Amino acid sequence: MKKRLGLVIGGIAGVCVAAVGIWYGYGKMSKSTVKVYNVSDLAQGYWGDPMSLNGMISSDVSQDVHLTDKQIVEEVYVSEGDQVDVGDPLLSYDMTLVNIELEVEKLNKEGMEIQKKGTEQEIEKLKKQKPVPESSKVSSPGKDETAGIAQTTSFTGVSGGFTRLFGSSAMEPKTGAPGEEDMDEKDPEAGNPDPGTLDPGQDPDKEEPPKEEVKAEALERIDENSKPYKGSGTKEDPFVYLCKENPILMGSLLNMLGGFGEGDTKTLPEKYAQLEIREGDTVDGLLLTALYLDGRKIVEKCIPEEEYQIRLSAVKGEEPEENPEGDEFFDIGDEIPQDDIIAGYTKAELEKAIQEKQKDLKKLELDIKESDLKIQKISGKLENQTIKSTIKGTVKAVGDPEKGETDGKPFIQVVSSEGLYVRGSISELLLDNVKPGQMLTGSSMETGTPFEAEIKEISPYPASSNFFGGGGNSNVSYYPFTAYIAQAEGLKNQEYVSLQADIDTGAGADALYLQKPFVRTEDGKSYVYCSVKGRLKKQEVITGKTLWGSLIEIKSGLTREDKLAFPYGKGVKENARTKDASIDELYY
């Protein structure tokens, strides 16, 4: 009986455990459900802000034409006393220099776009590369290639040769590609012991002392007395010098590498050296480029004081300068492929290299945007090749194209002969949204008489003061404008008026703005959490303007039919189950 009772109790206990497990699992599943809300309930529209201005009615206005800086007047179409109507040409510019400026800027942008594409490819290559252990790094291409790692490289545009600045020829001219010589032959001084064999007298149980920090100064000029920061000068363990870009080698150094003693013939073993450019000009900096020098290629003794210019640069795509007339080009160096240096990066070096390339990429992206603005600005000059009259009136003054402007007076001045105008000023912050031809609605401050006025001209030069008002911000400049009133009944000269215009912001009923907390940013990209078939998905979006510090425009990647989760909390992650909720549950 006792045995049977035990089985029954055990069975009951098993059922209880299973029940608890099912209940606990259901509870966890329930907690992991994330509430999502209709975008149409979260979204806010924006139609733009009305622009408020002040101005003054005037029957005596003038159009002052000042010559554009660095532009040449091609033709003047009017003379003093001429009657002109709105739209009549006054003068035109020769746009030859502007067209050249535009083409140069377009080429500049194309070059940056090519650099951007190359940098993106380099980042992808670095990301795919597997890091190597610190212990497997080597310092020159003299190592057995079967070891699999080469630490050095040179980027595109770096040459392995150099130019003799003065003195006699001491090396064989460049005749073939770097590395054609047999780099695998044994060096007579190469005698590295087997790494698995202890030196005589070495205690295997004795701990090695910590490595001392290596310090070295980046050298601009290297001679036989310059101290390498490591290396013994053999093929496998070359002298390694930390250098500035394009360093100068002295003849005394080349004699030492070539094995020349007191006489003019080789009496000593040849040496090998490596020139390195590292980030921050420190031995711990990321290796940017390097050159391996082979003393066997030095076939004639140099004058010790002779200088040789090395072409070694860490700047990608930099082309070496042309040789000075009469100088000869020699090659005793071997370039090492870029893939080899990447293959020799440790984890820390890979991370650092990727970060540096990403910085370069961001800078290029900003430079491209700046170039776009320059192109837009230059193109605007071309549109203004012919200056036309903006008012109906009389030409009061015309300057001499050969002399240009004198005493700061306008080159051409047209004075109105009929009608009423509004004169005011516009903040520089609104210049992109207000253009000639735009209509303003206004009313008299004295009588309330309504009217409409068309903007005829906005001066390209800021006013000395904001007398008429344009928003009241003392930290920005204001630009005078003139607007023509076609129907001026009930208005009088020198009367103050208030004006309004709807700024075209590109917004409207279809503009989609969300509260900023719903949009997260990571690695420069914005995203939201959407519900797709009952599961959360991390959805990238393209954002636009930010309003009042709290709303952000969603330009693409999201529609009003989507459902969004508040993107914070432990349960908010991709693939989490979603549950539809009302907007009231979010805020209350």
C-alpha positions in Angstrom: 0.0 0.0 0.0 2.8 2.4 0.9 4.4 1.8 -2.4 1.2 2.5 -4.3 0.5 5.7 -2.3 4.0 6.9 -3.2 3.2 6.5 -6.9 0.0 8.4 -6.6 1.6 11.2 -4.7 4.4 11.3 -7.2 1.9 11.4 -10.0 0.1 14.3 -8.4 3.3 16.1 -7.8 4.2 15.7 -11.5 0.9 17.1 -12.6 1.4 20.1 -10.3 4.9 20.8 -11.7 3.6 20.6 -15.2 0.8 22.9 -14.4 3.1 25.4 -12.7 5.4 25.2 -15.7 2.6 25.9 -18.2 1.3 28.8 -16.0 4.8 30.2 -15.7 5.4 29.9 -19.4 2.1 31.6 -20.2 2.9 34.4 -17.8 6.2 35.0 -19.5 4.6 34.9 -22.9 2.0 37.4 -21.8 4.6 39.7 -20.4 6.6 39.7 -23.6 3.7 41.1 -25.7 4.3 44.6 -26.7 1.5 47.2 -27.3 1.4 48.9 -30.6 -0.5 52.1 -31.6 -1.9 53.3 -34.9 0.5 55.8 -36.6 -2.6 57.7 -37.7 -3.3 58.4 -34.0 0.3 59.3 -33.2 1.0 61.4 -36.3 0.8 65.2 -36.4 0.5 67.3 -39.5 2.3 70.6 -40.2 1.3 73.2 -42.8 4.0 75.8 -42.1 4.1 79.0 -40.1 2.7 82.3 -41.4 5.4 85.0 -41.9 4.6 88.3 -40.2 6.4 91.5 -41.4 6.1 95.2 -41.0 6.6 97.8 -43.7 5.8 101.3 -45.0 3.8 102.5 -48.0 5.9 104.5 -50.4 5.3 106.3 -53.7 8.9 107.1 -54.2 10.9 103.8 -54.4 14.0 103.0 -56.4 15.7 99.9 -57.7 19.4 100.1 -56.9 21.6 97.7 -59.0 25.0 97.0 -57.6 27.5 95.0 -59.5 28.1 91.4 -58.4 31.6 90.8 -57.1 34.1 89.3 -59.5 31.7 89.4 -62.5 32.3 91.3 -65.7 29.6 93.5 -67.2 28.9 92.3 -70.7 26.4 94.9 -71.9 24.3 97.8 -70.5 20.9 98.2 -72.1 19.7 101.5 -70.7 20.9 105.1 -70.5 20.1 107.9 -68.0 16.6 109.3 -68.6 15.2 106.1 -70.2 11.7 105.0 -69.3 11.5 101.4 -68.3 8.7 99.0 -67.4 8.7 96.0 -65.1 10.8 93.2 -66.8 12.8 95.4 -69.1 16.6 94.3 -69.2 19.0 96.8 -67.5 22.3 95.0 -67.9 23.9 91.5 -68.5 27.0 89.8 -67.2 29.7 87.8 -68.9 29.3 84.3 -67.3 32.5 82.7 -68.7 34.2 82.7 -65.3 31.1 81.6 -63.5 30.7 78.6 -65.9 34.3 77.7 -65.2 33.8 77.9 -61.5 30.7 75.7 -61.8 32.5 73.0 -63.8 35.5 73.0 -61.3 33.1 72.5 -58.4 31.2 69.7 -60.2 34.6 68.0 -60.8 35.5 68.5 -57.2 32.2 66.8 -56.1 32.7 63.9 -58.5 36.2 63.3 -57.0 34.8 63.3 -53.5 32.0 60.8 -54.6 34.7 58.5 -56.0 36.6 58.8 -52.7 33.4 58.1 -50.8 32.8 54.9 -52.7 36.3 53.8 -52.2 36.2 54.4 -48.5 32.9 52.5 -48.2 34.6 49.5 -50.0 37.6 49.7 -47.6 35.3 49.7 -44.6 33.5 46.6 -45.9 36.8 44.9 -46.5 38.0 45.7 -43.0 34.8 44.4 -41.5 35.2 41.1 -43.3 38.8 40.6 -42.3 39.6 38.3 -39.4 42.0 39.7 -36.8 45.3 38.0 -36.0 46.8 37.3 -32.5 49.4 39.8 -31.3 52.0 37.1 -31.2 51.7 36.3 -35.0 52.6 39.7 -36.3 55.8 40.3 -38.3 57.5 43.4 -39.4 58.6 42.9 -42.9 58.0 41.0 -46.1 61.3 39.1 -45.5 59.5 36.6 -43.4 58.5 33.2 -44.9 55.3 33.8 -46.7 53.9 30.6 -45.4 53.7 32.3 -42.0 50.6 33.9 -43.5 50.9 37.4 -42.1 52.5 40.6 -43.4 52.2 43.7 -41.3 53.0 46.5 -43.7 51.5 48.0 -46.8 51.2 51.2 -48.9 48.1 52.8 -50.2 47.3 53.7 -53.7 49.6 56.5 -55.0 52.6 55.5 -52.8 55.7 54.9 -54.7 58.6 52.6 -53.6 61.2 54.8 -55.2 62.8 58.2 -54.6 64.5 61.1 -56.3 68.1 62.2 -55.8 68.0 65.9 -54.8 71.6 66.5 -55.6 74.9 64.7 -56.0 75.9 61.7 -58.1 73.9 58.5 -59.0 74.6 55.7 -56.5 71.8 53.2 -57.3 70.6 51.3 -60.2 67.7 53.0 -62.0 64.2 51.5 -61.6 63.8 48.8 -64.3 61.0 46.6 -63.0 58.2 46.3 -60.6 59.0 46.2 -56.9 59.7 42.8 -55.5 61.0 41.3 -58.8 64.2 40.2 -57.0 64.2 36.9 -55.2 63.1 38.0 -51.7 63.2 34.5 -50.4 67.0 33.8 -50.7 68.8 33.4 -47.4 70.5 36.4 -45.9 74.0 35.5 -44.7 73.3 37.2 -41.3 69.9 35.6 -40.8 70.4 33.2 -37.9 67.3 33.4 -35.9 67.0 30.4 -33.5 64.1 28.0 -33.6 61.4 29.7 -31.6 60.9 26.5 -29.7 64.5 26.3 -28.6 65.7 28.1 -25.4 68.9 30.2 -25.5 71.8 28.6 -23.6 71.5 29.4 -19.9 67.8 30.4 -20.1 65.8 29.3 -17.1 62.5 27.9 -18.4 60.7 28.5 -15.1 61.9 32.1 -14.8 59.2 34.7 -15.8 60.2 37.1 -18.5 60.4 40.7 -17.4 57.6 43.0 -18.7 58.3 44.7 -22.1 59.5 48.3 -21.8 57.4 50.9 -23.6 59.0 51.8 -26.9 59.3 55.5 -27.7 60.5 57.0 -30.9 60.4 60.3 -32.7 59.0 60.5 -36.2 61.9 61.4 -38.5 61.9 63.8 -41.4 65.6 63.1 -42.3 67.3 59.7 -41.7 71.1 59.1 -41.8 73.4 56.4 -40.6 73.2 57.7 -37.0 69.4 57.8 -36.8 68.2 55.3 -34.3 65.6 52.7 -35.5 63.0 51.9 -32.8 63.5 48.2 -33.4 65.3 45.7 -35.7 68.8 44.4 -36.2 69.1 45.1 -39.9 68.8 41.6 -41.2 66.4 40.6 -44.0 64.0 38.9 -41.5 64.5 41.6 -38.8 65.1 44.9 -40.6 65.8 48.3 -39.0 62.4 49.9 -38.5 62.3 53.7 -38.6 59.3 55.8 -37.7 59.0 58.6 -40.3 57.1 61.7 -41.3 55.5 61.7 -44.7 58.0 61.9 -47.7 61.2 61.7 -45.5 64.7 62.4 -46.8 67.3 59.7 -46.8 70.9 60.7 -46.5 73.7 59.1 -48.6 75.4 57.9 -45.4 72.3 55.7 -44.5 72.3 54.2 -48.0 76.0 53.5 -47.8 75.4 51.7 -44.5 72.5 49.6 -46.0 74.5 48.9 -49.1 77.5 47.5 -47.1 80.0 50.2 -48.1 82.9 50.7 -45.7 85.8 53.2 -46.1 86.5 52.4 -49.8 84.2 52.5 -52.8 83.5 48.8 -52.8 81.2 46.6 -50.6 83.2 45.2 -47.7 80.3 44.7 -45.2 77.1 42.7 -45.4 74.1 44.5 -46.9 71.4 45.7 -44.5 67.6 46.0 -44.7 65.3 48.7 -43.4 61.7 49.5 -43.1 60.2 53.0 -43.2 56.8 53.4 -41.4 54.2 56.1 -41.2 51.9 55.5 -38.2 48.9 57.4 -36.9 49.8 60.1 -34.5 53.5 59.7 -35.3 53.9 57.2 -32.5 55.1 53.6 -32.6 51.8 52.5 -31.0 49.7 54.2 -33.7 47.9 52.3 -36.4 50.3 51.5 -39.3 49.2 53.6 -42.3 51.9 52.7 -44.8 55.4 51.4 -45.0 58.3 50.8 -47.4 60.8 47.9 -47.2 64.4 48.9 -48.3 66.8 46.3 -49.8 70.5 47.1 -49.4 71.4 44.7 -52.2 70.0 47.1 -54.7 72.5 49.8 -53.8 75.3 49.1 -56.3 77.4 52.3 -56.0 78.6 54.3 -53.0 76.8 57.5 -52.3 78.2 60.9 -51.2 77.3 60.8 -47.5 75.9 64.3 -47.6 73.7 63.6 -50.6 69.9 63.7 -50.1 67.3 61.5 -51.6 63.6 62.3 -51.5 61.4 59.3 -50.6 57.8 59.3 -52.0 55.9 57.8 -49.1 52.5 59.1 -48.1 49.6 57.8 -46.0 47.1 59.9 -48.1 45.1 57.6 -50.3 45.1 58.5 -53.9 47.9 61.1 -53.5 50.0 61.3 -56.6 53.8 61.8 -56.3 55.1 65.1 -57.6 57.0 65.2 -60.9 60.7 64.8 -60.7 62.6 68.1 -60.8 64.4 68.6 -64.1 67.6 66.7 -64.3 67.0 64.5 -61.3 66.9 60.7 -61.7 64.4 58.3 -60.2 65.8 55.2 -58.4 64.1 52.2 -56.8 65.5 50.2 -53.8 62.2 49.7 -52.0 59.4 47.2 -52.2 55.8 48.1 -51.8 53.6 45.6 -49.9 50.0 44.9 -51.0 47.2 46.5 -49.0 45.6 43.2 -48.4 48.7 42.0 -46.5 48.5 44.8 -44.0 44.8 44.3 -43.4 45.5 40.6 -42.9 48.0 41.5 -40.3 45.7 43.7 -38.1 45.0 42.6 -34.6 41.4 43.0 -33.2 42.2 46.4 -31.6 43.9 47.6 -34.8 40.9 46.5 -37.0 38.5 48.3 -34.8 40.6 51.4 -34.8 41.1 51.2 -38.6 37.3 50.9 -39.1 36.6 53.9 -36.8 39.1 56.0 -38.7 37.6 55.1 -42.1 34.1 55.8 -40.8 35.4 59.3 -39.7 36.8 59.8 -43.2 33.4 58.7 -44.6 31.4 61.2 -42.5 33.8 64.0 -43.5 33.4 63.1 -47.1 29.6 63.1 -46.8 29.7 66.6 -45.2 32.1 67.8 -47.9 29.7 66.5 -50.6 26.8 68.3 -49.1 28.8 71.5 -48.9 29.8 71.1 -52.5 26.1 70.7 -53.4 25.4 74.0 -51.8 28.2 75.7 -53.7 26.9 74.3 -57.0 23.4 75.5 -56.1 24.8 79.0 -55.3 26.9 79.2 -58.5 24.0 78.0 -60.6 21.9 80.9 -59.1 24.5 83.3 -60.5 23.9 81.9 -64.0 20.1 82.4 -63.6 20.8 86.1 -62.8 22.9 86.7 -65.9 20.5 89.5 -67.0 19.3 92.0 -64.5 15.8 93.3 -65.2 13.8 96.2 -63.9 11.5 95.4 -61.0 9.6 98.7 -61.1 8.0 101.1 -63.7 10.0 104.3 -63.7 12.9 106.4 -65.0 16.6 105.5 -65.2 18.2 108.0 -62.9 21.8 106.9 -63.1 24.0 104.5 -65.1 27.7 103.8 -64.4 30.7 103.2 -66.7 31.4 99.4 -67.2 35.1 100.1 -67.4 35.2 101.8 -64.0 32.5 99.9 -62.2 30.9 101.3 -59.1 32.3 104.4 -57.5 31.9 105.8 -53.9 29.5 102.9 -53.1 26.8 104.3 -55.3 24.6 101.9 -57.3 25.8 101.2 -60.8 22.2 101.6 -62.1 19.3 103.3 -60.4 15.7 103.3 -61.5 13.2 105.6 -59.7 9.5 104.8 -59.7 7.1 107.1 -61.6 3.7 105.8 -60.5 1.9 103.5 -58.1 2.4 102.7 -54.5 4.8 100.2 -53.0 5.6 98.5 -49.7 9.2 98.7 -48.4 10.3 96.3 -45.6 13.0 93.8 -44.6 13.1 90.0 -44.3 15.2 87.9 -41.9 18.0 85.9 -43.5 16.4 82.8 -41.9 13.4 83.2 -44.3 15.3 84.0 -47.5 15.0 80.4 -48.8 11.2 80.5 -48.4 10.4 84.0 -49.8 11.0 84.8 -53.5 10.2 87.6 -55.9 6.7 87.1 -57.4 5.3 85.9 -54.1 2.1 87.6 -52.9 1.7 89.3 -49.5 -1.5 90.1 -47.7 -1.5 93.3 -45.6 -3.5 95.9 -43.8 -3.0 99.5 -42.8 -2.1 100.0 -39.1 -4.1 103.3 -39.1 -7.3 102.4 -40.9 -7.2 98.6 -41.3 -7.6 98.9 -45.1 -6.7 95.5 -46.6 -4.6 95.0 -49.7 -2.3 92.6 -51.6 1.2 93.3 -52.8 3.6 91.3 -55.0 7.3 91.1 -54.0 9.2 92.6 -56.9 12.8 92.6 -55.5 14.8 91.3 -52.5 18.2 93.0 -52.1 21.2 90.6 -52.2 22.8 92.9 -49.6 21.7 93.1 -45.9 20.4 96.4 -44.5 22.4 98.3 -41.9 19.4 98.2 -39.5 16.1 96.4 -39.2 14.0 99.5 -39.2 10.8 98.0 -40.7 11.0 94.8 -38.6 11.4 91.3 -39.8 10.9 89.0 -36.8 12.9 91.0 -34.3 15.9 88.7 -33.9 18.9 90.9 -33.4 21.4 88.0 -34.1 20.5 87.7 -37.8 20.8 90.0 -40.8 17.8 91.6 -42.6 17.4 92.1 -46.3 15.3 95.0 -47.8 12.4 94.1 -50.1 10.1 96.0 -52.3 6.5 94.9 -53.1 4.1 96.5 -55.6 0.4 97.3 -54.6 -1.7 97.0 -57.7 -5.0 98.1 -56.0 -3.9 100.9 -53.6 -7.3 102.6 -52.9 -7.6 103.7 -49.3 -3.8 103.7 -48.7 -1.5 106.7 -48.5 2.1 107.5 -48.7 4.4 107.0 -45.6 1.7 104.8 -43.9 2.8 101.8 -41.8 1.3 98.4 -42.6 1.5 94.9 -41.4 2.1 92.0 -43.8 1.7 88.2 -43.9 2.8 85.4 -46.2 2.4 81.7 -46.0 5.9 80.2 -46.1 6.2 77.3 -48.5 7.8 74.6 -46.3 6.9 71.7 -48.5 4.6 70.5 -45.7 0.8 70.0 -45.8 -1.9 67.5 -45.0 0.4 64.6 -46.1 3.3 65.7 -43.9 4.0 63.1 -41.2 5.5 64.2 -37.9 6.0 62.0 -34.8 7.0 62.7 -31.3 10.8 62.3 -31.1 10.8 59.5 -28.5 9.2 57.2 -31.0 12.3 57.5 -33.3 15.6 56.1 -32.2 19.0 56.7 -33.8 21.9 54.2 -34.1 25.2 54.6 -36.1 23.7 57.7 -37.8 20.5 55.9 -39.0 17.0 56.4 -37.6 14.5 53.6 -37.0 11.2 52.8 -35.4 9.6 49.5 -34.2 6.7 48.5 -36.4 4.2 45.6 -36.1 4.4 43.3 -39.1 2.0 40.2 -38.9 1.9 40.4 -35.2 5.6 40.7 -34.6 7.9 43.6 -34.0 10.2 44.7 -36.8 13.1 47.2 -36.6 12.2 49.6 -39.5 14.6 52.2 -40.8 13.1 55.6 -41.7 14.4 58.7 -43.4 13.8 61.8 -41.2 13.6 65.5 -42.1 12.9 68.6 -40.2 12.7 68.9 -36.4 10.0 71.2 -35.1 10.1 72.9 -31.7 12.5 70.3 -30.4 9.8 67.7 -29.9 8.5 66.7 -33.4 10.5 65.0 -36.2 9.4 64.6 -39.8 9.2 61.1 -41.3 10.0 61.4 -45.0 9.9 57.7 -45.9 9.9 54.2 -44.4 6.5 54.7 -42.5 2.9 55.3 -43.4 -0.2 56.3 -41.4 -1.5 52.7 -41.8 1.4 51.2 -39.8 1.4 50.4 -36.1 4.2 51.5 -33.8 5.5 50.5 -30.4 7.1 52.9 -27.9 10.7 51.9 -28.6 11.9 51.5 -25.0 11.5 48.7 -22.4 12.9 45.2 -21.9 10.3 43.5 -24.1 10.8 45.8 -27.0 12.9 43.8 -29.5 12.6 42.3 -32.9 10.3 39.4 -33.3 8.4 40.1 -30.0 4.6 39.5 -30.2 2.5 42.6 -30.6 -0.9 43.6 -29.2 -3.1 46.4 -30.7 -3.7 49.2 -28.2 -5.6 52.5 -28.2 -3.8 55.9 -27.9 -5.5 56.3 -24.4 -3.5 53.4 -23.1 -0.2 55.1 -24.0 -0.9 58.4 -22.3 -3.1 57.4 -19.4 
